[in-house]
């Protein structure tokens, strides 16, 4: 249900707008991530948290009077040929998503996805509405611009382009990242259930890896087995899976995958499932032959005790 995301937006507005400095005036802008053709799309976590929308290229305006306007790319109907979840700028879709209105960002885009070039014609409707707000309202504009977090780079990208079109925006911008962080830090029951499911899926994948490990197999074979569990249980990888054997176990973020498991070697499996935008991270070390040597068991026990 999209009502959960609507409640989150309400809390964001309540905790952002009602500050003495601006007396409840303001506009919050949150942008979705951009699609890259060679990689599976994953929505910006901040945008997803407040919308539940997985489509790329969208922008959300939250006004201080309670209005919520979602802007989406205009693919001229071509998006529906490639995606079953394509958004439409109509009342029915707006009602389902819990926003007041859905508008196109601007003119039709030629390609399947919007690349982060921010061409004015492709954003002209959104830019027109922003111009109306800036010229008719004294409130500031809030965006999540936490420079310390790499996950906010898409929001910073939107900001950098908006100030090109509206130089005066520099003096009216405020960072709402702190408010958003506080809201996201407090997990509700739905979020906790997603986190628990991510852990369970990761545990199942570790079990499948342990059962598949044996001398003669390659690292990539073990990776294929465990990532198959992710797919079967409706999850993705929260980071590139690490399956390392022999000397590769000493490389923290090894992703080579092609070495063969040998008798007497250890196999490090560092993996995490991403379930509904909540991630797990679980690392285990297995003996390739099925049994730890005396020295391996000794070292394994030292590490285990240090973690307790």
Secondary structure, 3 states (H helix, E strand, C coil): CCHHHHHHHHHHHHHHHCCCCCCCCEEEEEECCCCCCCCCCCCCHHHHHHHCCCCCCCEEEEECCCCEEEEECCCCCCHHHCCCCCCCCCHHHHHHHCCCEEEECCCCCCCCCCCCCCCHHHHHHHHHHHHHHHHHCCCEEEECCCCCCHHHHHHHHHHHHHHHHCHHHHHCEEECHHHHHHHHHCCCHHHHHHHHHHHHHHHHHHHHHHHHCCCCCEHHHHHHHHHHHHHHCCCEECCCCEEEEHHHHHCCCCCCCCCECCCCCEEEEEECEEECCEECCEEEEEECCCCCCHHHHHHHHHHHHHHC
